[in-house]
């Protein structure tokens, strides 16, 4: 998406100030300009520096409905990063203008757009714009604002921190890699559907259960990823029907996946050669065949298992089947 504006914009009565050494601009802009002078970087932006969730149209409509309540419908400023392109001086008609990155307020702007289109009216939209934040600063500020204040959801926060946290990196790759059994089941941004019922945060917890308090925890993130791929692909290949149909079976429901991760922690450690840095896939496969003893149907006893306690109970049952 181009960040050039089709025409110049002059915003009057803007206050320039500083926030902890960063130059900021505060002011108001007409709603017709506001819906066009910024853009959102989605989490899957080709630059690798995206962070926003896809816009939720219902939230925009809800905000438009809120605005229709009249003068009492107040709202906070949108937050922008001008990326160093804005200039603070007298208007020059020959000067190029650039859009700002919208860090906070995409649903407010979406609702404002709905409202002004429906009512043919104009609003004054308050904004606070940083003159310049680099892309990593922009992502960090977005994460701090939303995870500490409103909550962007732990899944998206894990995704944003994938380069700084090994388990987040492993969990992210379990969703992104086509060869992963979670490729068609995982969602990066925490929004579940019938098909994509495993969130990035779920996978984060699964990898922690798979590796914690064991030698596996000290392996590189690449080896952890390969172990997770091997283990869960073995389960998928041995029980394709139970894995692929999450309506008829509970195998890929979170309580059961956590139980399988707890089981994997034990049997992988028991069958892992630290010398060759490889798990014994043949032996692990022989053990996993015993999962057929479990009734994975959604109508069976597993429907009563919930939470960490349910995962531990199921893991104990599976280990008893395997050890016997």
JOFEN-V744817 format. One record per residue. RES is the residue in three letters. PSI is psi in whole degrees, 0 to 359 (NA if undefined). OMEGA is omega as a letter, one per 20 degrees, with the letter a starting at -180 (* if undefined). D_FIRST is the distance of its C-alpha to the first C-alpha in whole Angstrom. Layout:
res,psi,omega,d_first
RES,PSI,OMEGA,D_FIRST
RES,PSI,OMEGA,D_FIRST
//
This chain:
res,psi,omega,d_first
UNK,130,r,0
UNK,142,r,4
UNK,15,r,6
UNK,138,r,9
UNK,143,a,11
UNK,338,r,13
UNK,161,a,16
UNK,148,r,18
UNK,131,r,19
UNK,126,r,22
UNK,118,a,23
UNK,164,r,27
UNK,46,r,29
UNK,136,r,27
UNK,122,r,29
UNK,133,r,28
UNK,188,r,30
UNK,143,r,30
UNK,108,a,29
UNK,46,r,31
UNK,349,r,30
UNK,133,r,27
UNK,134,r,26
UNK,157,r,25
UNK,134,r,24
UNK,139,r,26
UNK,194,r,26
UNK,151,r,25
UNK,149,a,22
UNK,149,a,23
UNK,327,r,21
UNK,325,r,20
UNK,319,a,18
UNK,324,a,17
UNK,353,a,15
UNK,348,a,13
UNK,14,r,13
UNK,166,r,11
UNK,155,a,9
UNK,139,r,10
UNK,106,a,9
UNK,156,a,11
UNK,333,a,14
UNK,25,r,13
UNK,141,a,10
UNK,341,r,10
UNK,343,a,11
UNK,3,a,14
UNK,21,r,14
UNK,162,a,12
UNK,347,a,15
UNK,148,r,15
UNK,158,r,16
UNK,148,a,15
UNK,141,r,16
UNK,108,a,20
UNK,327,r,20
UNK,319,r,24
UNK,324,r,23
UNK,316,r,22
UNK,322,r,24
UNK,321,r,27
UNK,323,r,26
UNK,320,r,26
UNK,321,r,29
UNK,317,a,30
UNK,331,a,29
UNK,354,a,31
UNK,348,r,34
UNK,207,a,34
UNK,339,a,35
UNK,354,a,36
UNK,79,a,32
UNK,159,r,31
UNK,159,a,28
UNK,160,r,27
UNK,150,r,24
UNK,155,a,20
UNK,128,a,20
UNK,157,r,17
UNK,111,a,16
UNK,351,r,16
UNK,27,r,15
UNK,2,a,18
UNK,337,a,16
UNK,149,r,19
UNK,142,a,22
UNK,87,r,25
UNK,185,a,27
UNK,147,a,29
UNK,134,r,26
UNK,114,a,25
UNK,342,a,24
UNK,354,a,23
UNK,136,r,21
UNK,148,r,17
UNK,148,r,15
UNK,147,r,12
UNK,157,r,11
UNK,156,r,12
UNK,131,r,12
UNK,108,a,13
UNK,326,a,16
UNK,123,r,19
UNK,15,a,19
UNK,328,r,16
UNK,330,r,19
UNK,315,r,21
UNK,322,r,18
UNK,319,r,18
UNK,322,r,21
UNK,318,r,21
UNK,315,r,19
UNK,315,a,22
UNK,312,a,25
UNK,332,r,24
UNK,323,a,23
UNK,327,a,26
UNK,352,a,29
UNK,44,a,27
UNK,178,r,28
UNK,136,r,26
UNK,155,r,26
UNK,118,a,26
UNK,118,r,23
UNK,145,r,24
UNK,155,r,22
UNK,122,a,23
UNK,129,r,20
UNK,136,r,21
UNK,316,r,21
UNK,123,r,20
UNK,137,r,19
UNK,170,a,18
UNK,323,r,16
UNK,323,r,19
UNK,321,r,21
UNK,314,r,18
UNK,317,a,18
UNK,317,a,22
UNK,318,r,22
UNK,315,a,20
UNK,315,a,23
UNK,313,a,26
UNK,313,a,25
UNK,323,a,24
UNK,331,a,27
UNK,335,a,30
UNK,291,a,29
UNK,335,a,28
UNK,101,r,27
UNK,356,a,24
UNK,140,a,26
UNK,331,a,27
UNK,309,a,25
UNK,325,r,22
UNK,319,r,24
UNK,318,a,26
UNK,317,a,22
UNK,332,a,21
UNK,16,a,24
UNK,332,a,25
UNK,349,a,25
UNK,351,a,28
UNK,120,a,30
UNK,318,a,31
UNK,323,r,32
UNK,321,r,28
UNK,314,r,27
UNK,312,a,30
UNK,319,r,29
UNK,316,a,25
UNK,333,r,26
UNK,336,r,28
UNK,323,a,25
UNK,333,a,23
UNK,126,r,26
UNK,332,a,27
UNK,358,a,30
UNK,141,r,30
UNK,348,r,32
UNK,2,a,30
UNK,319,a,27
UNK,0,a,27
UNK,345,a,29
UNK,148,r,27
UNK,131,a,24
UNK,332,a,22
UNK,9,r,22
UNK,8,r,25
UNK,108,a,25
UNK,150,r,27
UNK,178,r,28
UNK,322,a,31
UNK,317,a,30
UNK,87,a,28
UNK,5,a,31
UNK,118,a,30
UNK,165,r,28
UNK,322,r,27
UNK,321,r,30
UNK,313,a,32
UNK,325,r,32
UNK,313,r,32
UNK,323,r,35
UNK,316,r,36
UNK,324,r,36
UNK,317,r,38
UNK,325,a,40
UNK,331,a,40
UNK,347,a,41
UNK,151,r,42
UNK,41,r,46
UNK,172,r,46
UNK,335,a,46
UNK,332,a,43
UNK,337,a,41
UNK,358,r,42
UNK,163,r,40
UNK,160,a,37
UNK,327,r,33
UNK,319,r,33
UNK,322,r,37
UNK,318,r,36
UNK,315,a,33
UNK,322,r,35
UNK,316,r,38
UNK,318,r,36
UNK,314,a,35
UNK,309,a,39
UNK,308,a,40
UNK,333,r,38
UNK,325,r,38
UNK,316,r,41
UNK,315,r,42
UNK,317,a,39
UNK,326,r,41
UNK,328,a,44
UNK,64,a,43
UNK,321,a,41
UNK,314,a,42
UNK,326,a,42
UNK,319,a,39
UNK,336,a,36
UNK,94,a,38
UNK,3,r,37
UNK,316,a,39
UNK,329,a,42
UNK,159,a,42
UNK,8,a,42
UNK,320,a,41
UNK,15,r,37
UNK,153,a,38
UNK,319,r,37
UNK,319,a,41
UNK,321,r,42
UNK,320,r,39
UNK,321,r,40
UNK,317,r,44
UNK,325,r,43
UNK,320,r,41
UNK,317,r,44
UNK,315,a,46
UNK,323,r,44
UNK,319,a,45
UNK,311,a,48
UNK,332,r,49
UNK,317,r,46
UNK,324,r,48
UNK,342,a,51
UNK,42,a,50
UNK,128,r,48
UNK,112,r,49
UNK,335,r,48
UNK,310,r,50
UNK,350,a,48
UNK,38,a,45
UNK,141,r,45
UNK,153,r,45
UNK,93,a,48
UNK,329,r,46
UNK,312,a,49
UNK,319,r,51
UNK,320,r,48
UNK,316,r,48
UNK,322,r,51
UNK,320,a,51
UNK,338,r,48
UNK,332,a,50
UNK,351,r,52
UNK,344,r,49
UNK,342,r,50
UNK,346,a,53
UNK,135,r,51
UNK,100,a,50
UNK,359,a,46
UNK,142,r,47
UNK,338,a,45
UNK,357,a,48
UNK,197,a,50
UNK,338,a,51
UNK,339,a,48
UNK,344,a,46
UNK,351,a,48
UNK,130,a,47
UNK,148,r,44
UNK,193,a,43
UNK,324,r,44
UNK,317,r,48
UNK,321,r,47
UNK,317,a,45
UNK,319,r,48
UNK,316,a,51
UNK,319,r,49
UNK,318,r,48
UNK,318,r,52
UNK,317,a,53
UNK,316,a,51
UNK,326,r,52
UNK,319,r,56
UNK,316,a,55
UNK,315,a,54
UNK,336,r,57
UNK,NA,*,59
//
